[in-house]
Amino acid sequence: MSRSTFIYLCDKVRPFLQKQDTPLRAAIPVEDRVAVTLWRLASNADYRSVAELFGLGRSTVCGIFLECCAVIAKKLLPQFVNIPTGAKLREIVDGFESRWGFPQTVGAIDGMHIPIIRPAENHTDYYNRKGFHSVLMQAVADHRCLFLDICIGWPGRAHDARVLQNSSSI
């Protein structure tokens, strides 16, 4: 990620992640909160490793990570990842036909299994046909390979058709 993209992301989430200093301690800056989250997402490192790297407690890293992911999913995802309408939709249909030779196409859809550590509860729901525990991610991309829709979190055992039926893609 470039520095300018990082700063842009920090500025977008700042109103939701900014904390006030207290007489007992200074608040963790938004830049550090975003860096912790991005590091955890990019490396899949455990909370202990991220905590040591950033000089924070494990529970602090866990709280920062969950809060930042929730803000990104709730505030930024709908702004940047959405099903187009009107002229934008027409542009995508035309793009699929001219670039890839697929007429009447709005998006390319696929799913993937994201490996997870075996959950303590309902672990059999997350054990997929490929032989490991996972959550499913379904994504729809336009003719330029940019995401239009993302649905993530279904247990690995769920069928692709069930995920599609329950996503906003249809």
N, CA, C and O of each residue as an XYZ file, in Angstrom:
680
protein
N       0.852     -1.177      0.000
C       0.000      0.000      0.000
C       0.895      1.236      0.000
O       1.871      1.308      0.747
N       0.558      2.186     -0.828
C       1.357      3.406     -0.885
C       1.046      4.290      0.322
O       0.013      4.142      0.975
N       1.966      5.212      0.597
C       1.779      6.134      1.710
C       0.526      6.981      1.512
O      -0.221      7.221      2.460
N       0.299      7.434      0.275
C      -0.868      8.277      0.006
C      -2.175      7.494      0.212
O      -3.154      8.056      0.702
N      -2.200      6.220     -0.151
C      -3.389      5.398      0.071
C      -3.622      5.196      1.562
O      -4.760      5.249      2.030
N      -2.541      4.963      2.309
C      -2.646      4.797      3.762
C      -3.210      6.060      4.410
O      -4.104      5.981      5.253
N      -2.696      7.209      4.023
C      -3.179      8.485      4.577
C      -4.636      8.704      4.194
O      -5.426      9.160      5.020
N      -5.001      8.387      2.962
C      -6.385      8.507      2.509
C      -7.302      7.638      3.360
O      -8.355      8.096      3.805
N      -6.908      6.383      3.591
C      -7.705      5.470      4.416
C      -7.840      5.997      5.842
O      -8.928      5.963      6.417
N      -6.747      6.478      6.406
C      -6.789      7.042      7.766
C      -7.746      8.226      7.841
O      -8.518      8.339      8.793
N      -7.702      9.105      6.850
C      -8.588     10.273      6.835
C     -10.059      9.857      6.724
O     -10.931     10.491      7.318
N     -10.333      8.785      5.957
C     -11.711      8.310      5.790
C     -12.285      7.715      7.079
O     -13.470      7.886      7.365
N     -11.458      7.023      7.852
C     -11.951      6.365      9.073
C     -11.746      7.199     10.336
O     -12.259      6.848     11.399
N     -11.008      8.287     10.230
C     -10.695      9.110     11.406
C     -11.933      9.519     12.226
O     -11.900      9.410     13.452
N     -13.017      9.984     11.594
C     -14.169     10.397     12.407
C     -14.762      9.266     13.247
O     -15.438      9.527     14.243
N     -14.520      8.032     12.861
C     -15.113      6.893     13.556
C     -14.152      6.211     14.527
O     -14.578      5.489     15.428
N     -12.844      6.447     14.334
C     -11.851      5.764     15.164
C     -11.091      6.685     16.113
O     -10.383      6.210     17.001
N     -11.232      7.989     15.933
C     -10.503      8.951     16.765
C     -10.964      8.839     18.213
O     -12.164      8.865     18.487
N     -10.022      8.714     19.138
C     -10.322      8.629     20.571
C      -9.746      9.850     21.281
O      -8.811     10.484     20.792
N     -10.307     10.163     22.418
C      -9.851     11.305     23.215
C      -8.764     10.867     24.201
O      -8.820      9.770     24.756
N      -7.780     11.738     24.407
C      -6.798     11.503     25.459
C      -7.494     11.612     26.807
O      -8.481     12.334     26.950
N      -6.975     10.891     27.789
C      -7.496     10.991     29.153
C      -6.362     11.465     30.054
O      -5.202     11.461     29.642
N      -6.682     11.869     31.267
C      -5.601     12.266     32.179
C      -4.638     11.118     32.490
O      -3.504     11.356     32.904
N      -5.082      9.889     32.294
C      -4.239      8.737     32.614
C      -3.354      8.276     31.463
O      -2.262      7.754     31.686
N      -3.824      8.469     30.225
C      -3.013      8.026     29.083
C      -3.450      8.709     27.791
O      -4.581      9.174     27.650
N      -2.507      8.746     26.859
C      -2.790      9.313     25.541
C      -3.502      8.259     24.691
O      -3.222      7.064     24.788
N      -4.407      8.723     23.875
C      -5.138      7.815     22.980
C      -4.203      7.287     21.897
O      -3.254      7.963     21.499
N      -4.478      6.077     21.428
C      -3.700      5.498     20.332
C      -4.137      6.204     19.047
O      -5.325      6.217     18.724
N      -3.191      6.788     18.314
C      -3.551      7.539     17.098
C      -4.240      6.674     16.046
O      -4.022      5.464     15.986
N      -5.060      7.296     15.232
C      -5.778      6.599     14.168
C      -4.789      5.902     13.233
O      -5.043      4.781     12.794
N      -3.678      6.546     12.926
C      -2.684      5.942     12.033
C      -2.176      4.615     12.596
O      -1.998      3.652     11.851
N      -1.944      4.563     13.906
C      -1.504      3.316     14.540
C      -2.607      2.266     14.503
O      -2.340      1.085     14.282
N      -3.840      2.695     14.719
C      -4.974      1.763     14.689
C      -5.121      1.136     13.299
O      -5.315     -0.073     13.171
N      -5.027      1.967     12.273
C      -5.139      1.465     10.901
C      -3.945      0.572     10.570
O      -4.112     -0.468      9.932
N      -2.746      0.963     10.993
C      -1.543      0.163     10.731
C      -1.643     -1.213     11.388
O      -1.289     -2.220     10.774
N      -2.118     -1.262     12.616
C      -2.309     -2.540     13.317
C      -3.266     -3.422     12.526
O      -3.000     -4.606     12.316
N      -4.374     -2.845     12.090
C      -5.384     -3.608     11.354
C      -4.847     -4.106     10.022
O      -5.023     -5.275      9.678
N      -4.199     -3.235      9.276
C      -3.651     -3.637      7.976
C      -2.568     -4.703      8.130
O      -2.493     -5.638      7.332
N      -1.740     -4.561      9.148
C      -0.685     -5.549      9.378
C      -1.295     -6.918      9.679
O      -0.856     -7.938      9.147
N      -2.306     -6.922     10.537
C      -2.981     -8.174     10.910
C      -3.652     -8.799      9.687
O      -3.560    -10.010      9.487
N      -4.323     -7.988      8.870
C      -4.995     -8.502      7.684
C      -4.002     -9.022      6.648
O      -4.238    -10.053      6.019
N      -2.901     -8.310      6.474
C      -1.929     -8.668      5.432
C      -1.081     -9.873      5.812
O      -0.721    -10.677      4.953
N      -0.764    -10.001      7.091
C       0.174    -11.051      7.500
C      -0.511    -12.258      8.138
O       0.085    -13.331      8.238
N      -1.758    -12.086      8.569
C      -2.479    -13.120      9.306
C      -1.726    -13.523     10.575
O      -1.865    -14.644     11.064
N      -0.926    -12.589     11.099
C      -0.190    -12.843     12.335
C      -1.162    -12.886     13.508
O      -2.228    -12.272     13.462
N      -0.793    -13.607     14.547
C      -1.661    -13.672     15.723
C      -1.568    -12.358     16.505
O      -0.671    -11.545     16.283
N      -2.512    -12.177     17.417
C      -2.576    -10.926     18.180
C      -1.301    -10.699     18.987
O      -0.848     -9.562     19.113
N      -0.726    -11.750     19.528
C       0.488    -11.605     20.331
C       1.626    -11.011     19.508
O       2.323    -10.104     19.963
N       1.811    -11.532     18.280
C       2.900    -11.040     17.424
C       2.680     -9.581     17.037
O       3.617     -8.783     17.058
N       1.452     -9.234     16.685
C       1.142     -7.852     16.322
C       1.317     -6.942     17.535
O       1.831     -5.830     17.413
N       0.891     -7.413     18.697
C       1.035     -6.623     19.924
C       2.498     -6.322     20.221
O       2.842     -5.194     20.572
N       3.358     -7.326     20.080
C       4.788     -7.119     20.316
C       5.383     -6.159     19.290
O       6.206     -5.309     19.630
N       4.970     -6.296     18.056
C       5.487     -5.450     16.980
C       5.134     -3.975     17.198
O       5.959     -3.096     16.945
N       3.909     -3.703     17.667
C       3.448     -2.325     17.843
C       3.559     -1.817     19.271
O       3.205     -0.669     19.540
N       4.041     -2.641     20.190
C       4.210     -2.220     21.581
C       2.889     -2.007     22.299
O       2.753     -1.083     23.101
N       1.916     -2.865     22.010
C       0.588     -2.775     22.610
C       0.240     -4.094     23.285
O       0.919     -5.100     23.080
N      -0.814     -4.087     24.086
C      -1.291     -5.312     24.700
C      -2.107     -6.136     23.706
O      -2.674     -5.600     22.754
N      -2.156     -7.456     23.944
C      -2.916     -8.337     23.052
C      -4.389     -7.951     22.985
O      -4.975     -7.905     21.903
N      -4.980     -7.677     24.130
C      -6.405     -7.324     24.131
C      -6.635     -5.982     23.442
O      -7.679     -5.772     22.825
N      -5.670     -5.079     23.543
C      -5.779     -3.793     22.851
C      -5.750     -4.005     21.341
O      -6.551     -3.422     20.610
N      -4.828     -4.837     20.879
C      -4.735     -5.134     19.448
C      -6.021     -5.785     18.963
O      -6.526     -5.440     17.895
N      -6.547     -6.713     19.727
C      -7.792     -7.382     19.349
C      -8.928     -6.370     19.227
O      -9.674     -6.394     18.248
N      -9.064     -5.490     20.200
C     -10.116     -4.471     20.166
C      -9.960     -3.518     18.996
O     -10.937     -3.191     18.321
N      -8.733     -3.071     18.754
C      -8.457     -2.168     17.631
C      -8.813     -2.856     16.315
O      -9.479     -2.271     15.461
N      -8.370     -4.084     16.160
C      -8.609     -4.830     14.926
C     -10.103     -4.990     14.651
O     -10.570     -4.711     13.547
N     -10.841     -5.435     15.646
C     -12.278     -5.653     15.458
C     -13.011     -4.345     15.181
O     -13.886     -4.294     14.316
N     -12.661     -3.290     15.908
C     -13.317     -2.001     15.714
C     -13.005     -1.428     14.331
O     -13.905     -0.944     13.644
N     -11.755     -1.480     13.924
C     -11.361     -0.921     12.630
C     -11.994     -1.701     11.479
O     -12.462     -1.101     10.511
N     -12.012     -3.010     11.572
C     -12.662     -3.824     10.525
C     -14.150     -3.506     10.445
O     -14.708     -3.420      9.351
N     -14.794     -3.332     11.594
C     -16.223     -3.012     11.606
C     -16.483     -1.658     10.953
O     -17.444     -1.510     10.198
N     -15.642     -0.675     11.234
C     -15.794      0.655     10.634
C     -15.599      0.583      9.122
O     -16.377      1.165      8.365
N     -14.577     -0.119      8.688
C     -14.321     -0.246      7.249
C     -15.499     -0.939      6.567
O     -15.954     -0.499      5.511
N     -15.988     -2.014      7.164
C     -17.098     -2.760      6.563
C     -18.391     -1.940      6.550
O     -19.145     -1.987      5.578
N     -18.646     -1.201      7.612
C     -19.918     -0.471      7.711
C     -19.894      0.865      6.971
O     -20.888      1.234      6.345
N     -18.798      1.588      7.029
C     -18.738      2.943      6.477
C     -18.106      3.031      5.090
O     -18.570      3.804      4.253
N     -17.053      2.250      4.833
C     -16.340      2.387      3.562
C     -16.779      1.393      2.500
O     -16.838      1.739      1.320
N     -17.087      0.173      2.896
C     -17.458     -0.838      1.910
C     -18.621     -0.398      1.033
O     -18.520     -0.513     -0.189
N     -19.737      0.107      1.601
C     -20.839      0.531      0.731
C     -20.477      1.701     -0.185
O     -21.076      1.867     -1.248
N     -19.516      2.497      0.218
C     -19.105      3.646     -0.567
C     -18.269      3.240     -1.785
O     -18.337      3.886     -2.831
N     -17.487      2.177     -1.649
C     -16.549      1.804     -2.705
C     -16.892      0.507     -3.422
O     -16.441      0.287     -4.546
N     -17.677     -0.346     -2.796
C     -18.044     -1.624     -3.397
C     -19.561     -1.702     -3.439
O     -20.214     -1.859     -2.408
N     -20.126     -1.587     -4.666
C     -21.580     -1.614     -4.794
C     -21.997     -1.998     -6.202
O     -21.224     -1.891     -7.155
N     -23.235     -2.448     -6.308
C     -23.793     -2.819     -7.601
C     -24.181     -1.534     -8.333
O     -24.962     -0.742     -7.804
N     -23.655     -1.313     -9.532
C     -23.924     -0.064    -10.257
C     -25.328     -0.023    -10.880
O     -25.987     -1.048    -11.055
N     -25.745      1.174    -11.197
C     -27.016      1.388    -11.887
C     -26.802      2.431    -12.981
O     -25.759      3.082    -13.032
N     -27.792      2.584    -13.850
C     -27.781      3.644    -14.865
C     -26.630      3.562    -15.834
O     -26.322      2.498    -16.370
N     -25.989      4.715    -16.056
C     -24.902      4.828    -17.041
C     -23.702      3.960    -16.652
O     -23.039      3.395    -17.522
N     -23.427      3.854    -15.367
C     -22.298      3.029    -14.904
C     -22.536      1.553    -15.244
O     -21.616      0.842    -15.648
N     -23.772      1.112    -15.074
C     -24.134     -0.260    -15.422
C     -23.956     -0.493    -16.926
O     -23.417     -1.521    -17.336
N     -24.406      0.456    -17.739
C     -24.270      0.348    -19.194
C     -22.790      0.287    -19.587
O     -22.412     -0.473    -20.478
N     -21.971      1.076    -18.930
C     -20.526      1.072    -19.196
C     -19.917     -0.300    -18.921
O     -19.067     -0.766    -19.680
N     -20.347     -0.946    -17.847
C     -19.818     -2.263    -17.501
C     -20.272     -3.314    -18.512
O     -19.472     -4.141    -18.949
N     -21.545     -3.284    -18.883
C     -22.059     -4.229    -19.891
C     -21.297     -4.059    -21.203
O     -20.878     -5.045    -21.809
N     -21.118     -2.827    -21.637
C     -20.363     -2.565    -22.870
C     -18.906     -2.999    -22.731
O     -18.315     -3.527    -23.672
N     -18.340     -2.773    -21.560
C     -16.952     -3.159    -21.307
C     -16.744     -4.659    -21.371
O     -15.749     -5.121    -21.930
N     -17.662     -5.424    -20.810
C     -17.557     -6.881    -20.881
C     -17.617     -7.369    -22.327
O     -16.895     -8.287    -22.714
N     -18.480     -6.748    -23.110
C     -18.613     -7.186    -24.503
C     -17.386     -6.796    -25.325
O     -16.869     -7.614    -26.086
N     -16.923     -5.576    -25.183
C     -15.795     -5.127    -26.002
C     -14.460     -5.717    -25.542
O     -13.629     -6.079    -26.375
N     -14.247     -5.815    -24.239
C     -12.957     -6.269    -23.738
C     -12.835     -7.788    -23.677
O     -11.780     -8.343    -23.981
N     -13.912     -8.456    -23.284
C     -13.844     -9.895    -23.048
C     -14.720    -10.723    -23.996
O     -14.616    -11.950    -24.024
N     -15.581    -10.054    -24.773
C     -16.429    -10.780    -25.708
C     -17.639    -11.436    -25.065
O     -18.218    -12.359    -25.637
N     -18.026    -10.976    -23.887
C     -19.198    -11.514    -23.197
C     -20.336    -10.503    -23.275
O     -20.303     -9.497    -22.567
N     -21.341    -10.741    -24.112
C     -22.463     -9.802    -24.196
C     -23.412     -9.964    -23.008
O     -23.478    -11.028    -22.391
N     -24.142     -8.898    -22.700
C     -25.179     -8.923    -21.661
C     -24.635     -9.350    -20.302
O     -25.337    -10.027    -19.552
N     -23.394     -8.969    -19.964
C     -22.762     -9.377    -18.715
C     -22.540     -8.164    -17.820
O     -22.029     -7.130    -18.251
N     -22.937     -8.321    -16.566
C     -22.792     -7.230    -15.595
C     -21.635     -7.482    -14.647
O     -21.045     -6.531    -14.132
N     -21.294     -8.751    -14.402
C     -20.215     -9.035    -13.476
C     -19.760    -10.478    -13.564
O     -20.503    -11.364    -13.984
N     -18.521    -10.689    -13.158
C     -17.965    -12.037    -13.051
C     -17.965    -12.396    -11.572
O     -17.480    -11.630    -10.739
N     -18.511    -13.565    -11.250
C     -18.668    -13.959     -9.857
C     -17.879    -15.229     -9.573
O     -17.816    -16.136    -10.402
N     -17.277    -15.279     -8.389
C     -16.574    -16.478     -7.956
C     -16.497    -16.465     -6.441
O     -16.716    -15.445     -5.787
N     -16.184    -17.614     -5.917
C     -16.044    -17.750     -4.473
C     -14.730    -18.398     -4.126
O     -14.079    -19.004     -4.976
N     -14.343    -18.267     -2.875
C     -13.118    -18.909     -2.409
C     -13.234    -19.216     -0.930
O     -14.002    -18.582     -0.206
N     -12.469    -20.186     -0.496
C     -12.408    -20.549      0.918
C     -11.236    -19.825      1.555
O     -10.109    -19.908      1.067
N     -11.497    -19.122      2.634
C     -10.446    -18.454      3.384
C     -10.161    -19.308      4.616
O     -11.036    -19.466      5.468
N      -8.946    -19.863      4.726
C      -8.628    -20.745      5.860
C      -8.733    -20.007      7.196
O      -8.346    -18.845      7.318
N      -9.263    -20.709      8.183
C      -9.363    -20.177      9.541
C      -8.891    -21.240     10.525
O      -8.752    -22.413     10.177
N      -8.651    -20.818     11.738
C      -8.352    -21.757     12.812
C      -9.668    -22.394     13.239
O     -10.696    -21.718     13.285
N      -9.647    -23.666     13.547
C     -10.848    -24.412     13.926
C     -11.575    -23.700     15.062
O     -11.013    -23.518     16.143
N     -12.842    -23.289     14.818
C     -13.593    -22.624     15.879
C     -13.947    -23.604     16.999
O     -14.076    -24.805     16.766
N     -14.101    -23.083     18.202
C     -14.444    -23.920     19.344
C     -15.875    -24.444     19.225
O     -16.152    -25.587     19.590
N     -16.777    -23.613     18.718
C     -18.181    -24.001     18.596
C     -18.527    -24.231     17.130
O     -18.030    -23.523     16.254
N     -19.365    -25.206     16.867
C     -19.860    -25.516     15.521
C     -18.738    -25.711     14.502
O     -18.873    -25.321     13.342
N     -17.646    -26.305     14.932
C     -16.486    -26.441     14.037
C     -16.783    -27.277     12.801
O     -16.143    -27.082     11.768
N     -17.731    -28.200     12.876
C     -18.032    -29.017     11.698
C     -18.667    -28.191     10.579
O     -18.534    -28.535      9.405
N     -19.356    -27.104     10.935
C     -19.945    -26.228      9.913
C     -18.874    -25.543      9.074
O     -19.116    -25.193      7.918
N     -17.702    -25.353      9.648
C     -16.633    -24.631      8.969
C     -15.655    -25.562      8.252
O     -14.748    -25.097      7.563
N     -15.836    -26.870      8.412
C     -14.960    -27.842      7.750
C     -15.471    -28.063      6.330
O     -16.562    -28.600      6.139
N     -14.692    -27.653      5.341
C     -15.168    -27.664      3.958
C     -14.820    -28.960      3.225
O     -14.130    -29.825      3.765
N     -15.301    -29.081      2.004
C     -15.078    -30.275      1.197
C     -13.627    -30.442      0.774
O     -13.237    -31.507      0.294
N     -12.831    -29.404      0.947
C     -11.422    -29.475      0.567
C     -10.536    -29.992      1.707
O      -9.340    -30.225      1.530
N     -11.159    -30.165      2.883
C     -10.437    -30.779      3.995
C      -9.828    -29.822      5.003
O      -8.911    -30.215      5.726
N     -10.299    -28.576      5.085
C      -9.812    -27.647      6.105
C     -10.944    -26.728      6.544
O     -11.971    -26.634      5.872
N     -10.755    -26.058      7.662
C     -11.760    -25.129      8.188
C     -11.628    -23.790      7.456
O     -10.525    -23.289      7.238
N     -12.791    -23.220      7.080
C     -12.753    -21.975      6.321
C     -14.053    -21.207      6.439
O     -15.071    -21.724      6.900
N     -13.988    -19.945      6.006
C     -15.183    -19.151      5.749
C     -15.186    -18.878      4.250
O     -14.136    -18.824      3.608
N     -16.379    -18.708      3.713
C     -16.508    -18.477      2.280
C     -16.532    -16.988      1.961
O     -17.106    -16.186      2.698
N     -15.900    -16.641      0.851
C     -15.991    -15.297      0.320
C     -16.493    -15.404     -1.115
O     -15.957    -16.168     -1.917
N     -17.516    -14.638     -1.422
C     -18.024    -14.552     -2.794
C     -17.806    -13.120     -3.255
O     -18.118    -12.176     -2.529
N     -17.278    -12.957     -4.447
C     -17.026    -11.617     -4.966
C     -17.533    -11.505     -6.396
O     -17.502    -12.464     -7.167
N     -17.998    -10.311     -6.726
C     -18.416     -9.990     -8.087
C     -17.513     -8.860     -8.571
O     -17.339     -7.858     -7.878
N     -16.941     -9.025     -9.761
C     -16.036     -8.008    -10.314
C     -16.564     -7.518    -11.659
O     -17.276     -8.234    -12.363
N     -16.199     -6.278    -12.001
C     -16.612     -5.712    -13.293
C     -15.583     -6.060    -14.376
O     -14.661     -6.838    -14.134
N     -15.746     -5.484    -15.561
C     -14.876     -5.773    -16.696
C     -13.430     -5.325    -16.485
O     -12.529     -5.792    -17.182
N     -13.202     -4.419    -15.524
C     -11.851     -3.952    -15.214
C     -11.261     -4.685    -14.013
O     -10.199     -4.317    -13.510
N     -11.967     -5.740    -13.552
C     -11.544     -6.552    -12.402
C     -11.620     -5.783    -11.089
O     -10.857     -6.065    -10.165
N     -12.525     -4.820    -10.993
C     -12.768     -4.085     -9.757
C     -13.992     -4.688     -9.075
O     -14.970     -5.034     -9.738
N     -13.937     -4.813     -7.753
C     -15.037     -5.417     -7.015
C     -16.302     -4.575     -7.093
O     -16.270     -3.355     -6.928
N     -17.407     -5.249     -7.347
C     -18.728     -4.633     -7.311
C     -19.485     -5.054     -6.064
O     -20.289     -4.287     -5.533
N     -19.232     -6.266     -5.593
C     -19.926     -6.795     -4.428
C     -19.054     -7.847     -3.758
O     -18.335     -8.592     -4.424
N     -19.127     -7.898     -2.437
C     -18.401     -8.901     -1.671
C     -19.333     -9.422     -0.592
O     -20.012     -8.647      0.082
N     -19.363    -10.721     -0.433
C     -20.131    -11.372      0.625
C     -19.168    -12.332      1.301
O     -18.638    -13.233      0.651
N     -18.934    -12.159      2.585
C     -17.951    -12.980      3.281
C     -18.481    -13.383      4.651
O     -19.223    -12.635      5.288
N     -18.095    -14.563      5.089
C     -18.426    -14.984      6.439
C     -19.236    -16.263      6.552
O     -19.393    -16.786      7.655
N     -19.751    -16.779      5.454
C     -20.505    -18.028      5.521
C     -19.562    -19.166      5.893
O     -18.410    -19.170      5.457
N     -20.022    -20.133      6.689
C     -19.171    -21.274      7.049
C     -18.720    -22.029      5.804
O     -19.460    -22.108      4.824
N     -17.516    -22.583      5.838
C     -16.930    -23.276      4.699
C     -17.750    -24.425      4.158
O     -17.589    -24.806      2.998
N     -18.620    -24.983      4.969
C     -19.432    -26.108      4.526
C     -20.634    -25.676      3.676
O     -21.239    -26.499      2.989
N     -20.977    -24.380      3.728
C     -22.136    -23.883      2.976
C     -21.896    -24.035      1.473
O     -20.769    -23.903      0.995
N     -22.956    -24.309      0.751
C     -22.870    -24.465     -0.699
C     -22.810    -23.086     -1.352
O     -23.406    -22.131     -0.854
N     -22.088    -22.986     -2.467
C     -21.962    -21.720     -3.201
C     -23.326    -21.138     -3.567
O     -23.518    -19.924     -3.512
N     -24.266    -21.995     -3.937
C     -25.604    -21.525     -4.323
C     -26.316    -20.862     -3.150
O     -27.055    -19.895     -3.335
N     -26.097    -21.375     -1.953
C     -26.721    -20.780     -0.759
C     -26.137    -19.395     -0.478
O     -26.864    -18.465     -0.128
N     -24.829    -19.270     -0.632
C     -24.188    -17.975     -0.424
C     -24.715    -16.965     -1.449
O     -25.054    -15.836     -1.093
N     -24.783    -17.372     -2.715
C     -25.291    -16.488     -3.765
C     -26.737    -16.080     -3.482
O     -27.090    -14.907     -3.610
N     -27.558    -17.030     -3.104
C     -28.974    -16.762     -2.848
C     -29.166    -15.765     -1.701
O     -30.122    -14.990     -1.705
N     -28.265    -15.786     -0.730
C     -28.396    -14.915      0.432
C     -27.548    -13.653      0.353
O     -27.517    -12.873      1.305
N     -26.861    -13.441     -0.762
C     -26.039    -12.241     -0.916
C     -26.842    -11.143     -1.585
O     -27.949    -11.379     -2.070
N     -26.285     -9.949     -1.610
C     -26.960     -8.821     -2.261
C     -26.725     -8.819     -3.767
O     -27.231     -7.940     -4.465
N     -25.965     -9.790     -4.280
C     -25.618     -9.832     -5.701
C     -26.792    -10.158     -6.604
O     -26.774     -9.829     -7.790
N     -27.826    -10.811     -6.048
C     -28.958    -11.187     -6.917
C     -30.172    -10.380     -6.564
O     -31.225    -10.547     -7.180
